[in-house]
Amino acid sequence: MGLGSIGIPGLILILIIALIVFGPSKLPEIGKAVGSSLKEFKNATKEIGSDDSGKNNESSNK
């Protein structure tokens, strides 16, 4: 039972709880912050992957 098995009803429940806890004025700010964090994380993982593949190519060329 992982996060992949939450389903639509679970996501709706989480959104309703977040709306109650944070209020409607804070949710767009929180969504924007989470989105930018995920974008930065994705870019960082791509950079790490490209750095590793570059190092593997250099070591195989020697």
Number of C-alpha atoms within 10 A of each C-alpha: 5 5 6 6 8 12 9 9 9 11 11 12 11 13 13 12 12 14 14 10 11 11 12 11 9 12 15 11 11 12 11 11 12 12 12 12 12 12 11 12 12 11 12 12 11 12 12 11 12 12 11 12 12 11 12 11 10 10 9 7 7 5
